[in-house]
């Protein structure tokens, strides 16, 4: 269902999850190794204040 014209719907939890996924994808694409280490994942999450 599409919101009425001019109406914006924000789900703050969904937006936070999208930001988190985006940051992890960026970190993974910049990594030299095949997978991110748990330490690197923790660094990314800490950078987001989590």
C-alpha positions in Angstrom: 0.0 0.0 0.0 1.4 3.4 -1.0 1.1 6.4 1.5 -1.2 9.2 0.5 0.4 11.9 -1.7 2.7 14.2 0.2 2.8 11.9 3.2 6.1 10.5 4.4 6.3 7.4 6.5 9.4 6.8 8.5 10.3 3.7 10.4 13.3 4.6 12.5 14.2 1.0 13.2 14.2 0.1 9.5 16.2 3.2 8.6 18.8 2.2 11.3 19.0 -1.3 9.9 19.5 0.0 6.4 22.3 2.3 7.6 23.9 -0.6 9.5 23.8 -2.9 6.4 25.1 -0.1 4.2 28.1 0.4 6.5 28.9 -3.3 6.7 28.6 -3.6 2.9 31.0 -0.7 2.4 33.5 -2.2 4.9 33.2 -5.6 3.2 33.8 -4.1 -0.2 37.0 -2.3 1.0 38.4 -5.4 2.8 41.3 -7.3 1.4 40.2 -10.6 2.9 37.2 -12.7 1.7 35.2 -12.1 4.8 35.1 -9.4 7.5 36.7 -10.5 10.8 34.6 -10.3 13.9 37.0 -7.5 15.1 36.4 -5.5 11.9 32.6 -5.9 12.2 32.9 -4.7 15.8 34.8 -1.7 14.6 32.1 -0.8 12.1 29.4 -1.2 14.7 31.3 0.9 17.2 31.7 3.6 14.6 27.9 3.7 14.4 27.6 4.0 18.1 26.3 0.5 18.6 
